[in-house]
Amino acid sequence: MRALPKIDRGGSMERLWAPWRMEYIINDKPSGCIFCSAETSERDRERLILHRTPLSFVMMNRYPYTNGHLLVAPYRHTADLNELDEAEMLDLFATVRLCRNALQSTASPQGFNIGINLGRAAGAGVDEHLHLHIVPRWNGDTNFMSVLDDVRVMPENLITTYERLEPVFAAIRGTDNISRPL
């Protein structure tokens, strides 16, 4: 594949402003597994956790491919799909379906990428704790920015997306009789 030529901008550098990134830069990074640190519900909004079942939970991806990129993870710390029992497998995929439905009702995507990256070589950013990705997609959501500069343009910040999705998951919690673990 041939590299694209650089565009001469007369010596000026293009700037893409992302002031919300400063929070990530200056804050302490969590130690340990990001999924295991989410076992208690006391800081769900801060951790961008939208929903909990007895066996798994839904978390927004802090580094999304598109707005609404969700992660579903079991509470059990494992990277091995074979270590999950039948109840955990059923719960994970029922929760994936719930996420897909919540995203469809709030954002009307035209498609979804749903998958698991098992191992670092397969693209897993967190390879020690199995998790599923639910990525809503729209026609044209991949644009020149990703192709030319490996940059993604996010039209909505994470908290705004959280605030749009949280009431949908709250309504689901009110009807599914699933208790939230402490």
N, C-alpha and C positions, 0 to 999 in steps of 0.2 A: 504494500500500500504506500502511495506517495504522500509525503508530508505537504500540508498546505503552506503556501508562502506567507510570511509575516507581512502584515499591512503596514506600510510606512505612514505614521501619523505625525510626521514632522518633529520627531523627538518628544512629543508629549505622551504621557502615559494615561491610558484610560483607567478610570476608577469606578469600582462597583462598591457602593456603600452598603454595609451590613452592620449597623450599630448594635444589633442584638447579639452579635458574636462576642462583644466585649464581656458580657456576662460569663460566657464560657471561658474566656481567656483569663479573667481575674479571679474567678471562683476556684475553691479547692476542688480537685477531682476526686470522685468517690474511689475508695480502695475496695478491692474485691470485685465480685461479680455484680454487674448492674441489675441483673434479674433477681438474685438472691437478696440484695439490699431492698427490694421492693416487697418483701414479705409482709410488712405491717402497713396498715392503711392510714396511719396518722399523717402522712405527707403526700397523699395521692396527687393532689393538684400540682405540687412542686415537682413530683416525679413524672407527671403527665400520665398517670394511670387512670383510665376511664372506667374500667369494669373489673370485677373479681368474681370468680366462681370458687367452689371449694378446692378445685385442683389446678386452676390456672388464672391468668390475669391478662388484661389488654393494656398495652402501654403505647403511647405515641412515640415514633422514632424521632429523636432529637436531630438527626441528620437525614431528613427524608429525601426520597427520590422525587416525590410529588407531595402536595398538601394532602393530609389525611393518611399518610403512610403509617400503618399500625403494626405492632408486634404482639404476638400472642405467645406466652411462655408458660410452661408448667412451673409450679412452685418447686418441684423436685429438681435439684441441681444435677443435670446429666447432659452429656453431649450425644448419648447413644439412644437412638430411636427404639432399639430393642429392649432397653431398660424400662420403658414406659409400659404400665399395665393397660389392660383393655379400657378401664374406666378413664384413665388419663388420656388415652388416644381419643376416645369418644368425646370427652370434654374439650380437648384441644380443637377438634374439627367442628364441633357444635359452636364453639366460641368464634372460630374463623367465619362460619356461616353468619353468626350474629353480627360480626364486624362488617362483613360484606353488605348485609342488609341495612345496617346503620349508615354506612357510607353512601349506599345507593339512595337512601331517603334524604340525606342531608346535602349531598354534593352532586348527585346525578352523573357519576362518571359513565363513560361509554364502554368501559372495560376494566378488568382487574388483572394484575399479576399477583398470584398467590403462590408462595413457595417456601422452601427450607434450604438453607445453605449449610450442608454438613461438612465441617472442616474448613480450615483456613484456605486450602487450595481451591475450594468451591466458592469462596467469596465471603465466608462468615467473618464478620468483624468481631463478634463475640463467639468464639468457637467452643468454649467450655460449657455453655448452657444452651441447649436446644431451644429454638424459637422459630416461629413462622412469621413471614412478612405478608401483609395485605396492602397492596399498592394500587390505589385507584388511578385509572388512566383516562385521558381525554385525547381525542384526535388532535394532533398538533402539539401535544405537551412536550415533545422533544424538539427543541429549536436550535438555532445556530449557536447559541451560547455554549451548549454542551459539546457541540461538534468542534468549535473553534478554540475554546479556552477551557474546557473541562469545568464549566461553571453551570450551576443550576439556578434558575430564577424562580423564587418562591413568591407567589402573589399574596400570600397571607401568612402572618407570623404564627408561631406554634400556639401561643395562648389564645389567640382568636379562634383558631381551629379547635382547640380544646373546649372552649366555651360554646362552640357551635355543636360539638359532638356530645358533650357531657350530659345535657338534658335528655338526649335520645337514649343513652345508656342508663340514666337514672330511671326513665320510664320503663325500660326493660327490666331493671332490677325490681321495680314495683310490681311487676306482673309475673316474674318467673319463680318467685319464692326461693331464690338462691341466697343463702346467707353469705355475708361478707366476713372472711376470717379476720381476726385481730392481729 
